[in-house]
Amino acid sequence: MRVFLRWAPLAASLLLAGCATTMSECDPSDQDAGFFTKISCDTSGAYRQHIDAREQSLLSAQEANALFHQVYKNIQTQQSLSKASLAQQRQAQTALNRSMGQLVRSLQASKGKEAGLQNQLKDLDKGLKDVNRSTEDNSPAAIAQKQQQLQKLQKDVSRLQSSLGYDE
């Protein structure tokens, strides 16, 4: 009996080592996983890797969402300052350019080379350049044109946010 007790832990560990699992098999929400699969996932650290990957994805989404909100805020500020002084307009435009640049760099870094995303980012860049090119004229026609450009830019940002699944 003592010999069995001595070799039981070794036999159990060999049995569990034979049940190697991959991270894709170790979904913590999988209720159909067998007993040995769950033990193997737990001891191999695959559950922790799966959870860490989901946490990282959530953090990336939160960062992108914060950048989207900053862009929206800067667009609204720009819209409200269309009748303000030239210095205030330039300051608001600089803030919009900075936040839009951060958003684009962040999305390019995290989403990589997705073709649809690249096209949407080019559209955003074009819209931002149109807003930047707006005349410094404070005539009603120039103000109306700038408002339209800002509204189009806001729609483009909103469309991008929805397509990436970062809805508010």
Short mmCIF file of the C-alpha atoms (twelve columns), coordinates in Angstrom:
data_MODEL
# 
_entry.id   MODEL 
# 
loop_
_atom_site.group_PDB 
_atom_site.id 
_atom_site.type_symbol 
_atom_site.label_atom_id 
_atom_site.label_alt_id 
_atom_site.label_comp_id 
_atom_site.label_asym_id 
_atom_site.label_seq_id 
_atom_site.Cartn_x 
_atom_site.Cartn_y 
_atom_site.Cartn_z 
_atom_site.pdbx_PDB_model_num 
ATOM 1   C CA . MET A 1   0.000   0.000  0.000   1 
ATOM 2   C CA . ARG A 2   2.879   2.358  0.774   1 
ATOM 3   C CA . VAL A 3   4.377   1.769  -2.651  1 
ATOM 4   C CA . PHE A 4   1.063   2.763  -4.261  1 
ATOM 5   C CA . LEU A 5   0.890   5.973  -2.222  1 
ATOM 6   C CA . ARG A 6   4.439   6.798  -3.199  1 
ATOM 7   C CA . TRP A 7   3.810   6.362  -6.924  1 
ATOM 8   C CA . ALA A 8   0.261   7.762  -7.062  1 
ATOM 9   C CA . PRO A 9   1.295   11.441 -7.426  1 
ATOM 10  C CA . LEU A 10  3.767   10.534 -10.168 1 
ATOM 11  C CA . ALA A 11  1.167   8.472  -12.017 1 
ATOM 12  C CA . ALA A 12  -1.384  11.283 -11.717 1 
ATOM 13  C CA . SER A 13  1.045   13.891 -13.040 1 
ATOM 14  C CA . LEU A 14  2.015   11.651 -15.968 1 
ATOM 15  C CA . LEU A 15  -1.658  11.145 -16.756 1 
ATOM 16  C CA . LEU A 16  -2.288  14.883 -16.680 1 
ATOM 17  C CA . ALA A 17  0.813   15.633 -18.737 1 
ATOM 18  C CA . GLY A 18  -0.593  13.374 -21.419 1 
ATOM 19  C CA . CYS A 19  -3.694  15.531 -21.597 1 
ATOM 20  C CA . ALA A 20  -1.898  18.580 -22.982 1 
ATOM 21  C CA . THR A 21  -4.235  21.304 -24.159 1 
ATOM 22  C CA . THR A 22  -3.805  24.446 -26.199 1 
ATOM 23  C CA . MET A 23  -4.963  27.938 -25.326 1 
ATOM 24  C CA . SER A 24  -7.781  27.682 -27.879 1 
ATOM 25  C CA . GLU A 25  -9.148  24.616 -26.073 1 
ATOM 26  C CA . CYS A 26  -9.050  26.400 -22.729 1 
ATOM 27  C CA . ASP A 27  -11.922 28.843 -22.875 1 
ATOM 28  C CA . PRO A 28  -12.937 29.619 -19.263 1 
ATOM 29  C CA . SER A 29  -16.552 30.033 -20.359 1 
ATOM 30  C CA . ASP A 30  -16.687 26.533 -21.929 1 
ATOM 31  C CA . GLN A 31  -18.974 24.525 -19.650 1 
ATOM 32  C CA . ASP A 32  -18.700 21.382 -21.774 1 
ATOM 33  C CA . ALA A 33  -14.986 20.871 -21.108 1 
ATOM 34  C CA . GLY A 34  -14.104 17.600 -19.413 1 
ATOM 35  C CA . PHE A 35  -12.582 17.209 -15.982 1 
ATOM 36  C CA . PHE A 36  -9.077  16.420 -17.247 1 
ATOM 37  C CA . THR A 37  -9.218  19.239 -19.790 1 
ATOM 38  C CA . LYS A 38  -10.082 21.713 -17.048 1 
ATOM 39  C CA . ILE A 39  -7.269  20.464 -14.830 1 
ATOM 40  C CA . SER A 40  -4.809  20.581 -17.708 1 
ATOM 41  C CA . CYS A 41  -5.891  24.098 -18.640 1 
ATOM 42  C CA . ASP A 42  -5.565  25.220 -15.056 1 
ATOM 43  C CA . THR A 43  -2.150  23.690 -14.442 1 
ATOM 44  C CA . SER A 44  -0.684  24.739 -17.809 1 
ATOM 45  C CA . GLY A 45  -1.649  28.393 -17.312 1 
ATOM 46  C CA . ALA A 46  -3.784  28.472 -20.450 1 
ATOM 47  C CA . TYR A 47  -6.758  29.867 -18.537 1 
ATOM 48  C CA . ARG A 48  -4.586  32.752 -17.325 1 
ATOM 49  C CA . GLN A 49  -3.290  33.390 -20.868 1 
ATOM 50  C CA . HIS A 50  -6.844  33.463 -22.187 1 
ATOM 51  C CA . ILE A 51  -7.948  35.899 -19.498 1 
ATOM 52  C CA . ASP A 52  -4.871  38.106 -20.023 1 
ATOM 53  C CA . ALA A 53  -5.581  38.277 -23.759 1 
ATOM 54  C CA . ARG A 54  -9.177  39.319 -23.124 1 
ATOM 55  C CA . GLU A 55  -8.077  41.945 -20.585 1 
ATOM 56  C CA . GLN A 56  -5.588  43.382 -23.090 1 
ATOM 57  C CA . SER A 57  -8.293  43.526 -25.744 1 
ATOM 58  C CA . LEU A 58  -10.588 45.341 -23.324 1 
ATOM 59  C CA . LEU A 59  -7.870  47.862 -22.419 1 
ATOM 60  C CA . SER A 60  -7.213  48.553 -26.103 1 
ATOM 61  C CA . ALA A 61  -10.917 49.090 -26.711 1 
ATOM 62  C CA . GLN A 62  -11.151 51.448 -23.735 1 
ATOM 63  C CA . GLU A 63  -8.177  53.481 -24.986 1 
ATOM 64  C CA . ALA A 64  -9.659  53.730 -28.466 1 
ATOM 65  C CA . ASN A 65  -13.030 54.714 -27.030 1 
ATOM 66  C CA . ALA A 66  -11.392 57.484 -24.983 1 
ATOM 67  C CA . LEU A 67  -9.644  58.753 -28.115 1 
ATOM 68  C CA . PHE A 68  -12.948 58.752 -30.028 1 
ATOM 69  C CA . HIS A 69  -14.556 60.807 -27.259 1 
ATOM 70  C CA . GLN A 70  -11.665 63.282 -27.336 1 
ATOM 71  C CA . VAL A 71  -12.064 63.705 -31.101 1 
ATOM 72  C CA . TYR A 72  -15.817 64.283 -30.699 1 
ATOM 73  C CA . LYS A 73  -15.170 66.870 -27.992 1 
ATOM 74  C CA . ASN A 74  -12.625 68.677 -30.156 1 
ATOM 75  C CA . ILE A 75  -14.961 68.688 -33.166 1 
ATOM 76  C CA . GLN A 76  -17.730 70.189 -31.031 1 
ATOM 77  C CA . THR A 77  -15.344 72.803 -29.671 1 
ATOM 78  C CA . GLN A 78  -14.287 73.645 -33.212 1 
ATOM 79  C CA . GLN A 79  -17.930 73.981 -34.256 1 
ATOM 80  C CA . SER A 80  -18.773 76.257 -31.357 1 
ATOM 81  C CA . LEU A 81  -15.750 78.469 -32.018 1 
ATOM 82  C CA . SER A 82  -16.470 79.053 -35.691 1 
ATOM 83  C CA . LYS A 83  -17.450 82.634 -34.874 1 
ATOM 84  C CA . ALA A 84  -14.704 83.125 -32.305 1 
ATOM 85  C CA . SER A 85  -11.414 84.866 -32.776 1 
ATOM 86  C CA . LEU A 86  -8.825  83.506 -35.172 1 
ATOM 87  C CA . ALA A 87  -6.459  82.601 -32.296 1 
ATOM 88  C CA . GLN A 88  -9.179  80.550 -30.576 1 
ATOM 89  C CA . GLN A 89  -10.002 78.800 -33.856 1 
ATOM 90  C CA . ARG A 90  -6.359  77.881 -34.400 1 
ATOM 91  C CA . GLN A 91  -6.041  76.583 -30.847 1 
ATOM 92  C CA . ALA A 92  -9.146  74.420 -31.254 1 
ATOM 93  C CA . GLN A 93  -7.903  73.227 -34.660 1 
ATOM 94  C CA . THR A 94  -4.562  72.235 -33.140 1 
ATOM 95  C CA . ALA A 95  -6.336  70.232 -30.422 1 
ATOM 96  C CA . LEU A 96  -8.493  68.496 -33.044 1 
ATOM 97  C CA . ASN A 97  -5.438  67.674 -35.179 1 
ATOM 98  C CA . ARG A 98  -3.592  66.288 -32.152 1 
ATOM 99  C CA . SER A 99  -6.466  64.079 -30.954 1 
ATOM 100 C CA . MET A 100 -7.214  62.849 -34.478 1 
ATOM 101 C CA . GLY A 101 -3.525  62.027 -34.964 1 
ATOM 102 C CA . GLN A 102 -3.462  60.021 -31.712 1 
ATOM 103 C CA . LEU A 103 -6.576  58.117 -32.743 1 
ATOM 104 C CA . VAL A 104 -5.232  57.279 -36.200 1 
ATOM 105 C CA . ARG A 105 -1.830  56.162 -34.842 1 
ATOM 106 C CA . SER A 106 -3.495  54.041 -32.168 1 
ATOM 107 C CA . LEU A 107 -5.811  52.330 -34.659 1 
ATOM 108 C CA . GLN A 108 -3.017  51.722 -37.138 1 
ATOM 109 C CA . ALA A 109 -0.887  50.163 -34.401 1 
ATOM 110 C CA . SER A 110 -3.628  47.937 -33.006 1 
ATOM 111 C CA . LYS A 111 -5.590  46.997 -36.120 1 
ATOM 112 C CA . GLY A 112 -2.693  46.779 -38.541 1 
ATOM 113 C CA . LYS A 113 -3.314  46.357 -42.208 1 
ATOM 114 C CA . GLU A 114 -7.071  45.810 -42.468 1 
ATOM 115 C CA . ALA A 115 -8.000  47.196 -45.886 1 
ATOM 116 C CA . GLY A 116 -11.374 48.600 -44.852 1 
ATOM 117 C CA . LEU A 117 -9.828  50.346 -41.872 1 
ATOM 118 C CA . GLN A 118 -7.088  51.871 -44.030 1 
ATOM 119 C CA . ASN A 119 -9.709  53.308 -46.409 1 
ATOM 120 C CA . GLN A 120 -11.701 54.777 -43.529 1 
ATOM 121 C CA . LEU A 121 -8.546  56.299 -42.035 1 
ATOM 122 C CA . LYS A 122 -7.738  57.887 -45.418 1 
ATOM 123 C CA . ASP A 123 -11.258 59.363 -45.518 1 
ATOM 124 C CA . LEU A 124 -10.762 60.783 -42.022 1 
ATOM 125 C CA . ASP A 125 -7.428  62.284 -43.021 1 
ATOM 126 C CA . LYS A 126 -9.009  63.871 -46.120 1 
ATOM 127 C CA . GLY A 127 -11.857 65.277 -44.022 1 
ATOM 128 C CA . LEU A 128 -9.427  66.705 -41.490 1 
ATOM 129 C CA . LYS A 129 -7.386  68.306 -44.283 1 
ATOM 130 C CA . ASP A 130 -10.583 69.853 -45.684 1 
ATOM 131 C CA . VAL A 131 -11.367 71.349 -42.290 1 
ATOM 132 C CA . ASN A 132 -7.780  72.604 -41.970 1 
ATOM 133 C CA . ARG A 133 -7.979  74.211 -45.425 1 
ATOM 134 C CA . SER A 134 -11.115 76.142 -44.526 1 
ATOM 135 C CA . THR A 135 -10.698 79.802 -45.068 1 
ATOM 136 C CA . GLU A 136 -9.921  82.072 -42.201 1 
ATOM 137 C CA . ASP A 137 -12.786 84.191 -43.426 1 
ATOM 138 C CA . ASN A 138 -15.563 84.759 -40.884 1 
ATOM 139 C CA . SER A 139 -18.215 85.413 -43.512 1 
ATOM 140 C CA . PRO A 140 -21.488 83.522 -43.063 1 
ATOM 141 C CA . ALA A 141 -20.801 81.396 -46.164 1 
ATOM 142 C CA . ALA A 142 -17.340 80.364 -44.894 1 
ATOM 143 C CA . ILE A 143 -18.730 79.576 -41.443 1 
ATOM 144 C CA . ALA A 144 -21.507 77.449 -42.961 1 
ATOM 145 C CA . GLN A 145 -18.988 75.593 -45.146 1 
ATOM 146 C CA . LYS A 146 -16.758 74.864 -42.150 1 
ATOM 147 C CA . GLN A 147 -19.756 73.642 -40.128 1 
ATOM 148 C CA . GLN A 148 -20.649 71.225 -42.937 1 
ATOM 149 C CA . GLN A 149 -17.088 69.943 -43.119 1 
ATOM 150 C CA . LEU A 150 -17.001 69.425 -39.344 1 
ATOM 151 C CA . GLN A 151 -20.329 67.583 -39.436 1 
ATOM 152 C CA . LYS A 152 -19.035 65.310 -42.210 1 
ATOM 153 C CA . LEU A 153 -15.868 64.664 -40.199 1 
ATOM 154 C CA . GLN A 154 -17.956 63.823 -37.141 1 
ATOM 155 C CA . LYS A 155 -20.059 61.363 -39.188 1 
ATOM 156 C CA . ASP A 156 -16.894 59.735 -40.558 1 
ATOM 157 C CA . VAL A 157 -15.489 59.319 -37.047 1 
ATOM 158 C CA . SER A 158 -18.807 57.912 -35.840 1 
ATOM 159 C CA . ARG A 159 -18.943 55.452 -38.760 1 
ATOM 160 C CA . LEU A 160 -15.387 54.299 -38.006 1 
ATOM 161 C CA . GLN A 161 -16.208 53.874 -34.331 1 
ATOM 162 C CA . SER A 162 -19.266 51.768 -35.149 1 
ATOM 163 C CA . SER A 163 -17.431 49.611 -37.678 1 
ATOM 164 C CA . LEU A 164 -14.771 48.797 -35.098 1 
ATOM 165 C CA . GLY A 165 -17.367 47.890 -32.474 1 
ATOM 166 C CA . TYR A 166 -16.478 50.760 -30.143 1 
ATOM 167 C CA . ASP A 167 -20.027 52.074 -29.951 1 
ATOM 168 C CA . GLU A 168 -20.709 54.415 -27.105 1 
# 
